[in-house]
Structures are given as structure tokens and as C-alpha cells.
Amino acid sequence: MSDRGCLRIVKPGLLTTVQDLGRWSYQAEGVPVAGPMDVFSHRLANYLVGNAPAAATLEVTLLGPDLIVEADTVLAVTGADFDLTCDGAPMSVGTNIAVARGQTIRFGRRRLGARAYLAVAGGGLLTPAVLGSRATHLVSCMGGLDGRALAVGDELPVAAYAASPPNRARGLNLPTSRRARLRVLPGPQDDWFGEEAWVTLTRVSFRVSPRSNRMGYRLEGPPLARTRGGEPISEPVAMGTIQVPAAGEPILLMADRQTAGGYPKIGHVVSADLCLAGQLAPGDFIEFERCTHAEAVAALIARERELMAQMTPVASRGAW
């Protein structure tokens, strides 16, 4: 590792932000966590370039950027399936590539998935940390680069990194489609809903509304009927919480969620499936499947094994 360089934004795309694993331990003070919508792909990108899982990446949403890499380094793109080029040469999603100072990375047509993650070797994007995290939270204008989406001319500091790619994946990338089946556990206000609501939740395809964003997905479909009125006392919420306002339209909370919520929560998407939710775009569909706690734990173990089993260290670098 030597001197620093930067990623210079030539075209920002629709919504490109800096994200790490989030701003934890401050929810009690009203500070949101933020972080990647698809943690699996964020971690995979960092593994591919030899970074720690928490290193900051670029999260690219729906329409990708053009950027110039002002450093000799190694980078990787994972997640959504984009047409990628490096100085006009095709570049694959889910692998790593050594780039030279001055080369241009372009995100072209998006085939499937909603979000891609670009990781840079040498510790990731080195924007200033706020409360221990570089994650961008758009609503509070915190973290990343001035708490906002990237714009033309922005420069993101990175460390120049002249070594060979440290890791490689055997064709691993998160499977994406326009319809996700998400496993769900009963929520803390499960008793506010009868069997009819669960039948609706698990037998209907819900459409992700255009009113959705990084805070949460509003789901279009039949309303979920409550068995009691009123609202519960506000309590902490997590990514994957399914809350139901009085009108019955469910909302799936995502990375930029508020710290607490007062709507009853019928269920919670299991941790193993949150990455699948993070790859959905407005107009895509969600189907929910009720599961047990044991099944949720087994699914998370399987997801972690899937990630780790696919990773192979380059022989010259030894085990990692």
C-alpha cells in the first residue's frame, strides 16, 4: 500500500452513496443505522479485494455511475447484474480486477437486481467517519460525502494498492430476480392480527410501490386486517420489520429506517433473506413464507456457508 488516490465521479447515476455496515449503538439516541440494503453483496465485494467486511463501498441503485479510478488498485463489483466496462473492456460482476490510475469504470444496462456494490482494495472508501461509520443516511444528511448522494466531480479518497487481487470467488453472486420469496417470523404484535391476516400475507404477491425508498418498501396488495384497534407504544425497529398502519398496507422497513416505530408489527423477515429484499426495485414482487425460529437460524447458517465456501484465497497469499 502506498499513497492515496481517489474515485472521481464523472456521471453519478440515479442514486449512488457510500455505505459501510452501518452506524450501530446509537439508536437509543435517535441516530439511524443506515448501511447497505444488501449486506451479503457488500461483504462479498469487500472479501474479493481483501478488505474487512465493514469497509465502505459504493452502493449503486438502478442506474449506475461512470467514474475514473485515480489510483493503481484492485476493485470488485457485486450484487445487481450490470453491463460493466473498464476502459471499454468488459468486466464481470462478482469478480475482481486490477486497475491502473486513470482508467474509467462504466455501469451500463442493468439486467436484474436493484443494487450493486463497488469495493476498492486498501481499506475501501476513506471518507470521514461520523460516529464511527462512513455510511450515508440521506434523511439526516449524515456520513458518506456530506450525507448525500454522489454528484458529478465528487472525489472519494482511496488508498493506492499495487498488490495482486488477494481473493477470488468461484462464480458466486447473489441470485436476483423481479420476484423474491422472503421467509418471515411472527412479530411482537402478532396477536394484533388474526389468521386471516396471515393467510393474506403468505398467499398473496405484494408489489413494491413506487413510493418505496431506502427507508422502507410500501407493499401494494390486499390490506392486512387487525383484530384490535389503537396503536402500540413506539419501540425500536430493525431492518426487515413488517409494520402495518391502520389502513392495512404493510411496510417493509429497510436500511434507512427510523429508530423506533409505533405501528403494530406483524412479522420480521429473517436475516438470511434481507439481502434478497435489498435487490428489489419498484414494481418487483414479494411473496412471504412463514417459518420457525429454528428454520431462520438454519437459513442464516446456510447463507454464511454459501459465502465462505465460495471464497478461495489466491495461492500466493496463503490462507485468510
KEKE-3310 file (N, C-alpha, C; in steps of 0.2 Angstrom, whole numbers, plus 5000, padded with zeros to 4 digits):
npx = (5004:5003:5003:4989:4974:4960:4942:4935:4920:4912:4899:4885:4875:4859:4856:4869:4878:4889:4892:4895:4895:4886:4879:4880:4874:4869:4855:4847:4849:4842:4849:4849:4854:4857:4868:4871:4859:4859:4867:4875:4880:4888:4897:4903:4909:4919:4927:4932:4942:4950:4947:4941:4925:4917:4922:4920:4909:4904:4887:4876:4862:4850:4852:4868:4884:4897:4915:4931:4946:4957:4970:4982:4975:4964:4948:4931:4915:4899:4883:4868:4866:4874:4879:4896:4911:4929:4938:4932:4933:4925:4919:4917:4903:4904:4917:4935:4946:4962:4966:4972:4979:4969:4960:4944:4928:4913:4896:4884:4869:4857:4852:4846:4841:4843:4853:4870:4887:4902:4918:4934:4951:4963:4957:4945:4933:4938:4931:4927:4923:4908:4902:4908:4906:4905:4894:4881:4867:4853:4842:4845:4856:4869:4886:4895:4898:4896:4884:4875:4869:4880:4888:4892:4909:4913:4925:4931:4941:4954:4965:4980:4985:4995:4996:4993:4976:4969:4959:4948:4932:4922:4913:4903:4888:4875:4859:4847:4831:4815:4806:4804:4805:4802:4806:4798:4796:4785:4780:4782:4769:4761:4749:4740:4734:4724:4721:4717:4724:4737:4735:4732:4745:4754:4750:4748:4755:4764:4766:4781:4779:4780:4782:4792:4808:4825:4822:4810:4800:4784:4771:4760:4744:4731:4724:4730:4721:4717:4714:4712:4710:4718:4735:4751:4764:4778:4792:4809:4814:4819:4829:4820:4808:4790:4778:4762:4751:4736:4727:4730:4740:4755:4772:4788:4802:4818:4836:4838:4829:4818:4822:4813:4796:4778:4768:4759:4768:4768:4776:4793:4806:4817:4835:4843:4837:4836:4845:4840:4828:4834:4838:4827:4817:4806:4790:4794:4790:4785:4784:4778:4784:4779:4790:4799:4808:4820:4821:4824:4837:4844:4844:4851:4864:4866:4867:4878:4888:4887:4893:4906:4911:4912:4923:4940:4956:4969:4983:4996:4995:4991:4982:4967)
npy = (4994:5011:5028:5039:5039:5043:5040:5047:5055:5055:5053:5052:5043:5036:5035:5035:5030:5031:5017:5008:4995:5001:5012:5008:5006:5018:5020:5022:5035:5041:5040:5034:5018:5015:5010:4996:4990:4978:4967:4955:4956:4967:4963:4953:4959:4966:4956:4951:4960:4960:4967:4971:4966:4977:4988:5003:5004:5008:5010:5006:5011:5005:5014:5016:5023:5033:5032:5038:5030:5035:5029:5016:5001:4988:4982:4977:4972:4968:4960:4968:4964:4972:4978:4980:4990:4992:5004:5002:4988:4973:4969:4958:4955:4951:4947:4951:4964:4971:4988:5002:5018:5031:5024:5021:5016:5010:5009:5001:4995:4988:4972:4963:4963:4977:4984:4987:4984:4992:4989:4994:4990:4990:4996:5002:5015:5030:5041:5053:5047:5047:5047:5034:5028:5027:5026:5032:5042:5047:5055:5061:5068:5063:5056:5047:5056:5072:5068:5065:5059:5055:5066:5074:5076:5074:5068:5053:5048:5035:5021:5019:5003:4991:4978:4961:4954:4949:4939:4927:4923:4908:4910:4916:4925:4935:4927:4935:4942:4947:4944:4940:4928:4928:4923:4924:4928:4928:4944:4956:4961:4951:4946:4955:4953:4942:4925:4927:4938:4933:4923:4931:4938:4927:4921:4929:4939:4953:4969:4980:4996:5012:5022:5018:5017:5019:5019:5011:4999:5001:4991:4985:4978:4967:4973:4970:4964:4969:4963:4971:4988:5004:5010:5003:5006:5016:5008:5001:4997:4986:4982:4974:4973:4971:4982:4988:5000:5009:5008:4996:4993:4985:4989:4986:4988:4995:4998:5012:5015:5022:5025:5020:5014:5015:5008:4993:4977:4964:4954:4949:4949:4936:4936:4930:4932:4945:4951:4947:4955:4967:4968:4972:4982:4996:4990:4977:4960:4953:4938:4931:4919:4910:4905:4895:4899:4890:4887:4899:4902:4891:4894:4906:4901:4893:4903:4910:4900:4898:4909:4909:4896:4898:4907:4908:4909:4917:4908:4912:4921:4914:4907:4915)
npz = (5000:4996:4992:4993:4982:4972:4969:4955:4951:4936:4930:4940:4941:4946:4960:4970:4983:4998:5008:5023:5035:5044:5057:5071:5088:5092:5091:5102:5105:5095:5082:5066:5059:5045:5031:5020:5008:5004:5012:5011:4997:4999:5008:5001:4990:4997:5002:4991:4987:4998:5009:5026:5031:5035:5028:5018:5004:4987:4985:4972:4964:4953:4941:4935:4939:4930:4932:4936:4940:4951:4955:4957:4959:4966:4962:4964:4959:4965:4967:4959:4942:4931:4915:4913:4911:4909:4904:4892:4890:4893:4910:4923:4934:4951:4952:4954:4949:4943:4942:4933:4937:4931:4923:4917:4924:4919:4922:4913:4905:4916:4920:4930:4947:4959:4966:4966:4972:4974:4978:4984:4985:4999:5011:5007:5004:5009:5016:5028:5044:5054:5069:5071:5059:5041:5033:5023:5028:5021:5025:5037:5032:5035:5036:5024:5009:5014:5018:5007:4991:4978:4967:4951:4948:4961:4973:4980:4992:4991:4995:4987:4979:4976:4975:4969:4966:4981:4984:4977:4969:4966:4955:4962:4966:4972:4968:4958:4955:4948:4958:4974:4987:5003:5019:5035:5052:5066:5072:5086:5088:5084:5089:5087:5075:5066:5060:5047:5042:5042:5032:5021:5020:5017:5006:4995:4982:4984:4978:4976:4979:4970:4979:4987:4996:5002:5016:5018:5010:5003:5002:4989:4989:4995:5010:5027:5039:5056:5072:5083:5089:5089:5093:5096:5109:5104:5099:5097:5080:5067:5053:5041:5048:5047:5047:5050:5046:5050:5039:5034:5024:5022:5027:5023:5032:5029:5026:5029:5039:5052:5070:5079:5080:5079:5074:5073:5072:5062:5058:5054:5042:5040:5044:5034:5022:5020:5011:4999:4998:4998:4985:4977:4966:4963:4958:4957:4965:4980:4990:5004:5016:5030:5044:5056:5071:5072:5059:5053:5059:5054:5040:5040:5044:5033:5023:5026:5025:5012:5007:5012:5008:4995:4993:4988:4993:4984:4979:4982:4992:5003:5017:5023)
capx = (5000:5007:5000:4982:4971:4953:4937:4932:4913:4910:4892:4883:4869:4852:4857:4875:4880:4894:4889:4898:4890:4881:4881:4877:4875:4866:4848:4844:4849:4839:4853:4848:4859:4859:4871:4869:4852:4861:4874:4878:4884:4893:4903:4907:4914:4925:4931:4936:4948:4954:4945:4937:4918:4914:4925:4915:4909:4899:4880:4874:4855:4846:4856:4875:4889:4904:4920:4938:4950:4964:4975:4983:4972:4960:4941:4926:4908:4894:4876:4864:4869:4875:4885:4902:4917:4934:4941:4929:4934:4920:4921:4911:4900:4906:4925:4939:4950:4967:4965:4978:4977:4966:4955:4937:4923:4906:4890:4879:4862:4855:4848:4842:4843:4842:4859:4877:4892:4909:4923:4941:4956:4967:4953:4938:4932:4941:4928:4927:4918:4904:4900:4912:4904:4905:4888:4877:4860:4851:4837:4848:4862:4875:4890:4897:4901:4892:4877:4871:4871:4886:4887:4897:4915:4915:4931:4931:4948:4955:4972:4983:4986:4998:4997:4988:4970:4970:4955:4944:4926:4921:4907:4897:4885:4868:4854:4842:4825:4810:4801:4808:4801:4805:4804:4796:4794:4780:4782:4780:4762:4757:4742:4735:4732:4721:4723:4715:4729:4742:4733:4734:4752:4758:4747:4747:4761:4764:4771:4784:4777:4785:4783:4797:4815:4829:4819:4806:4796:4777:4769:4754:4741:4726:4725:4730:4716:4719:4709:4711:4712:4723:4742:4756:4769:4783:4798:4814:4813:4825:4828:4816:4802:4784:4774:4755:4747:4729:4724:4732:4745:4761:4778:4794:4807:4824:4842:4837:4823:4818:4825:4808:4790:4773:4763:4759:4772:4765:4782:4800:4810:4823:4841:4846:4833:4836:4849:4836:4824:4838:4839:4821:4815:4799:4787:4795:4785:4787:4780:4781:4783:4780:4795:4800:4815:4825:4822:4828:4844:4847:4844:4857:4870:4867:4869:4885:4892:4887:4898:4913:4913:4914:4929:4946:4962:4975:4988:5002:4993:4990:4975:4965)
capy = (5000:5017:5035:5039:5042:5044:5039:5053:5054:5058:5053:5049:5038:5038:5036:5032:5033:5027:5013:5003:4990:5005:5016:5005:5008:5025:5020:5025:5042:5043:5040:5028:5014:5016:5004:4993:4987:4971:4966:4950:4958:4972:4959:4949:4964:4968:4950:4950:4964:4959:4972:4969:4967:4984:4994:5007:5003:5012:5007:5009:5009:5005:5017:5016:5029:5032:5035:5037:5027:5039:5026:5009:4997:4982:4983:4972:4974:4963:4962:4968:4962:4977:4978:4984:4990:4996:5007:4999:4981:4970:4967:4954:4956:4945:4945:4957:4966:4976:4994:5007:5025:5035:5020:5023:5011:5012:5005:5001:4992:4984:4966:4960:4966:4984:4987:4984:4987:4993:4989:4996:4987:4995:4998:5004:5022:5033:5047:5054:5043:5050:5042:5028:5025:5031:5025:5038:5042:5053:5059:5066:5071:5061:5051:5047:5063:5077:5065:5065:5055:5057:5071:5075:5080:5072:5064:5049:5046:5028:5020:5015:4997:4989:4970:4957:4953:4944:4933:4926:4919:4903:4912:4917:4932:4934:4927:4941:4941:4953:4942:4937:4924:4930:4920:4928:4926:4932:4950:4957:4962:4946:4945:4961:4950:4935:4920:4929:4942:4928:4919:4936:4939:4922:4918:4935:4943:4960:4973:4985:5003:5017:5026:5015:5020:5016:5019:5006:4997:5001:4985:4985:4972:4967:4975:4965:4966:4969:4961:4976:4995:5008:5009:5001:5011:5016:5003:5000:4993:4983:4981:4968:4973:4972:4986:4988:5006:5007:5006:4989:4992:4983:4992:4983:4993:4994:5001:5019:5015:5026:5021:5017:5014:5014:5004:4986:4974:4958:4950:4951:4945:4933:4939:4927:4934:4953:4953:4947:4961:4973:4968:4973:4988:4997:4986:4970:4957:4949:4933:4929:4912:4909:4900:4894:4902:4886:4887:4905:4901:4886:4898:4911:4897:4891:4909:4911:4894:4899:4915:4907:4891:4900:4911:4904:4913:4916:4903:4916:4925:4910:4907:4922)
capz = (5000:4996:4993:4992:4976:4973:4964:4953:4948:4930:4930:4947:4941:4949:4967:4972:4990:5002:5013:5026:5039:5047:5062:5077:5096:5093:5090:5108:5105:5089:5076:5062:5057:5038:5029:5014:5008:5003:5016:5008:4992:5001:5011:4996:4987:5001:5003:4984:4987:5004:5014:5031:5029:5037:5024:5015:4997:4984:4983:4966:4963:4947:4936:4938:4938:4927:4937:4935:4946:4951:4959:4955:4964:4964:4964:4963:4959:4966:4968:4953:4936:4926:4910:4916:4907:4912:4898:4886:4890:4898:4916:4926:4941:4956:4952:4955:4943:4945:4938:4934:4938:4925:4920:4918:4925:4917:4923:4908:4906:4921:4919:4936:4954:4960:4969:4965:4977:4971:4983:4982:4990:5004:5016:5005:5003:5015:5018:5035:5048:5058:5075:5069:5052:5034:5030:5021:5029:5017:5028:5042:5029:5039:5034:5017:5007:5016:5019:5001:4985:4974:4961:4946:4951:4968:4973:4986:4994:4992:4996:4981:4982:4970:4975:4965:4969:4986:4984:4971:4970:4961:4951:4967:4966:4974:4963:4958:4950:4950:4962:4980:4992:5009:5025:5040:5058:5069:5075:5093:5089:5080:5092:5085:5069:5066:5055:5040:5040:5040:5026:5016:5020:5015:5000:4990:4979:4985:4973:4979:4977:4968:4984:4991:4996:5007:5022:5018:5004:5004:4998:4987:4989:5000:5017:5032:5044:5063:5077:5088:5086:5093:5091:5102:5111:5100:5101:5092:5075:5064:5045:5040:5051:5043:5051:5047:5048:5051:5033:5032:5019:5025:5025:5025:5034:5026:5029:5032:5043:5058:5075:5083:5076:5083:5071:5075:5068:5061:5057:5053:5038:5043:5042:5028:5016:5019:5005:4993:4999:4996:4977:4974:4964:4962:4953:4959:4969:4986:4992:5011:5019:5037:5046:5063:5073:5070:5052:5052:5061:5049:5034:5041:5044:5026:5019:5028:5022:5004:5006:5014:5004:4988:4993:4988:4993:4979:4982:4984:4998:5009:5020:5026)
cpx = (5004:5002:4992:4980:4964:4949:4934:4925:4912:4903:4889:4878:4863:4853:4863:4877:4886:4891:4895:4893:4885:4883:4877:4878:4872:4859:4844:4844:4846:4843:4852:4854:4862:4863:4869:4862:4853:4868:4878:4883:4889:4899:4907:4911:4920:4930:4935:4942:4952:4953:4942:4930:4915:4917:4919:4915:4904:4893:4877:4867:4852:4850:4863:4879:4894:4909:4927:4942:4957:4969:4976:4980:4968:4953:4937:4919:4904:4887:4872:4869:4869:4880:4890:4907:4922:4938:4938:4929:4929:4923:4915:4909:4902:4913:4929:4944:4956:4966:4971:4975:4975:4961:4948:4932:4917:4901:4885:4872:4862:4850:4843:4845:4843:4849:4865:4882:4899:4914:4930:4946:4960:4963:4946:4939:4934:4938:4928:4922:4915:4901:4902:4910:4904:4899:4884:4870:4857:4846:4840:4854:4868:4879:4892:4901:4896:4885:4873:4873:4876:4884:4893:4903:4917:4921:4931:4938:4949:4963:4974:4985:4989:4999:4992:4981:4971:4965:4951:4938:4925:4914:4901:4895:4878:4863:4849:4837:4820:4805:4805:4803:4805:4802:4803:4794:4789:4783:4780:4772:4758:4750:4737:4732:4729:4724:4722:4721:4735:4741:4735:4741:4756:4755:4746:4754:4760:4769:4774:4782:4782:4786:4789:4804:4819:4827:4814:4802:4788:4775:4761:4750:4735:4728:4726:4726:4718:4713:4708:4713:4717:4730:4746:4760:4775:4789:4803:4812:4819:4824:4825:4809:4796:4779:4767:4752:4740:4725:4725:4737:4752:4767:4784:4800:4814:4830:4841:4831:4824:4821:4819:4801:4784:4767:4764:4764:4770:4771:4788:4803:4816:4830:4844:4843:4833:4840:4845:4831:4828:4839:4833:4820:4808:4796:4788:4790:4789:4782:4783:4779:4784:4785:4795:4807:4821:4826:4826:4835:4847:4848:4850:4863:4871:4869:4876:4890:4892:4892:4905:4915:4915:4921:4935:4952:4967:4980:4994:5001:4992:4983:4973:4959)
cpy = (5006:5023:5034:5041:5043:5041:5045:5052:5058:5059:5049:5044:5040:5040:5032:5034:5028:5024:5009:4999:4994:5008:5013:5008:5015:5025:5023:5032:5045:5043:5034:5024:5015:5009:5001:4990:4979:4969:4961:4952:4963:4968:4955:4953:4965:4962:4949:4954:4964:4964:4968:4970:4974:4989:4997:5005:5008:5008:5010:5007:5011:5008:5019:5022:5028:5035:5034:5035:5031:5036:5019:5005:4991:4984:4978:4975:4968:4965:4962:4967:4968:4975:4983:4984:4994:4998:5004:4992:4978:4968:4964:4956:4950:4943:4952:4958:4972:4982:4998:5014:5028:5030:5022:5017:5014:5007:5006:4998:4987:4978:4964:4963:4974:4987:4984:4988:4986:4994:4991:4993:4993:4998:5002:5012:5025:5040:5047:5050:5048:5046:5035:5024:5029:5030:5032:5037:5048:5057:5064:5069:5069:5056:5052:5053:5068:5074:5065:5060:5059:5061:5071:5079:5078:5067:5060:5046:5038:5027:5017:5009:4993:4981:4967:4956:4947:4938:4932:4922:4914:4905:4914:4924:4930:4933:4932:4939:4947:4950:4938:4933:4925:4926:4925:4925:4930:4938:4951:4959:4957:4945:4950:4958:4943:4931:4923:4934:4938:4925:4924:4937:4934:4919:4923:4937:4950:4964:4979:4992:5007:5022:5023:5018:5016:5015:5013:5005:4997:4995:4986:4979:4972:4969:4970:4968:4965:4966:4966:4983:4998:5007:5007:5007:5010:5011:5003:4995:4991:4983:4974:4968:4974:4976:4987:4995:5004:5005:4999:4988:4991:4987:4988:4987:4990:4997:5008:5020:5020:5022:5017:5018:5012:5010:4997:4982:4966:4952:4953:4946:4942:4936:4936:4929:4942:4955:4952:4953:4967:4974:4970:4980:4990:4993:4979:4967:4953:4944:4931:4922:4912:4904:4900:4898:4897:4886:4893:4905:4896:4890:4903:4907:4895:4897:4910:4906:4895:4904:4912:4901:4893:4904:4907:4909:4912:4913:4907:4920:4921:4910:4914:4920)
cpz = (5000:4996:4991:4985:4977:4968:4962:4949:4942:4929:4936:4946:4945:4957:4969:4978:4993:5007:5016:5030:5043:5054:5068:5084:5097:5092:5096:5109:5098:5083:5072:5061:5050:5036:5023:5014:5007:5006:5013:5002:4994:5004:5006:4992:4991:5002:4996:4983:4993:5009:5020:5029:5030:5032:5020:5007:4994:4983:4977:4965:4957:4941:4938:4936:4932:4932:4935:4941:4946:4956:4956:4960:4962:4966:4962:4963:4960:4966:4961:4947:4931:4920:4912:4911:4911:4906:4892:4886:4895:4904:4920:4933:4945:4955:4954:4949:4946:4940:4939:4934:4931:4921:4922:4919:4923:4919:4917:4910:4912:4919:4924:4942:4954:4962:4968:4970:4974:4977:4980:4987:4994:5009:5014:5004:5009:5017:5025:5039:5053:5063:5073:5063:5047:5031:5029:5024:5026:5020:5033:5039:5033:5035:5026:5015:5008:5017:5014:4996:4982:4968:4957:4949:4958:4968:4980:4987:4995:4993:4989:4984:4976:4970:4970:4969:4975:4987:4978:4973:4965:4958:4956:4966:4968:4968:4964:4953:4952:4955:4968:4984:4998:5015:5031:5046:5061:5072:5082:5094:5085:5083:5090:5078:5069:5060:5048:5038:5038:5033:5020:5015:5016:5008:4994:4988:4980:4981:4977:4975:4975:4973:4989:4991:5001:5014:5023:5011:5006:4999:4996:4986:4994:5007:5022:5038:5051:5067:5083:5086:5090:5090:5097:5104:5107:5103:5096:5086:5071:5056:5045:5043:5046:5048:5047:5049:5048:5045:5031:5027:5022:5022:5028:5026:5032:5029:5032:5036:5049:5064:5079:5079:5081:5080:5073:5070:5068:5060:5055:5048:5041:5040:5035:5022:5015:5013:4999:4993:4996:4988:4974:4972:4964:4957:4953:4964:4975:4988:4999:5013:5026:5039:5053:5065:5071:5063:5050:5054:5056:5042:5034:5041:5036:5021:5020:5025:5015:5003:5007:5010:4997:4987:4993:4988:4987:4982:4985:4990:5004:5011:5023:5030)
residu = (MET:SER:ASP:ARG:GLY:CYS:LEU:ARG:ILE:VAL:LYS:PRO:GLY:LEU:LEU:THR:THR:VAL:GLN:ASP:LEU:GLY:ARG:TRP:SER:TYR:GLN:ALA:GLU:GLY:VAL:PRO:VAL:ALA:GLY:PRO:MET:ASP:VAL:PHE:SER:HIS:ARG:LEU:ALA:ASN:TYR:LEU:VAL:GLY:ASN:ALA:PRO:ALA:ALA:ALA:THR:LEU:GLU:VAL:THR:LEU:LEU:GLY:PRO:ASP:LEU:ILE:VAL:GLU:ALA:ASP:THR:VAL:LEU:ALA:VAL:THR:GLY:ALA:ASP:PHE:ASP:LEU:THR:CYS:ASP:GLY:ALA:PRO:MET:SER:VAL:GLY:THR:ASN:ILE:ALA:VAL:ALA:ARG:GLY:GLN:THR:ILE:ARG:PHE:GLY:ARG:ARG:ARG:LEU:GLY:ALA:ARG:ALA:TYR:LEU:ALA:VAL:ALA:GLY:GLY:GLY:LEU:LEU:THR:PRO:ALA:VAL:LEU:GLY:SER:ARG:ALA:THR:HIS:LEU:VAL:SER:CYS:MET:GLY:GLY:LEU:ASP:GLY:ARG:ALA:LEU:ALA:VAL:GLY:ASP:GLU:LEU:PRO:VAL:ALA:ALA:TYR:ALA:ALA:SER:PRO:PRO:ASN:ARG:ALA:ARG:GLY:LEU:ASN:LEU:PRO:THR:SER:ARG:ARG:ALA:ARG:LEU:ARG:VAL:LEU:PRO:GLY:PRO:GLN:ASP:ASP:TRP:PHE:GLY:GLU:GLU:ALA:TRP:VAL:THR:LEU:THR:ARG:VAL:SER:PHE:ARG:VAL:SER:PRO:ARG:SER:ASN:ARG:MET:GLY:TYR:ARG:LEU:GLU:GLY:PRO:PRO:LEU:ALA:ARG:THR:ARG:GLY:GLY:GLU:PRO:ILE:SER:GLU:PRO:VAL:ALA:MET:GLY:THR:ILE:GLN:VAL:PRO:ALA:ALA:GLY:GLU:PRO:ILE:LEU:LEU:MET:ALA:ASP:ARG:GLN:THR:ALA:GLY:GLY:TYR:PRO:LYS:ILE:GLY:HIS:VAL:VAL:SER:ALA:ASP:LEU:CYS:LEU:ALA:GLY:GLN:LEU:ALA:PRO:GLY:ASP:PHE:ILE:GLU:PHE:GLU:ARG:CYS:THR:HIS:ALA:GLU:ALA:VAL:ALA:ALA:LEU:ILE:ALA:ARG:GLU:ARG:GLU:LEU:MET:ALA:GLN:MET:THR:PRO:VAL:ALA:SER:ARG:GLY:ALA:TRP)
# end
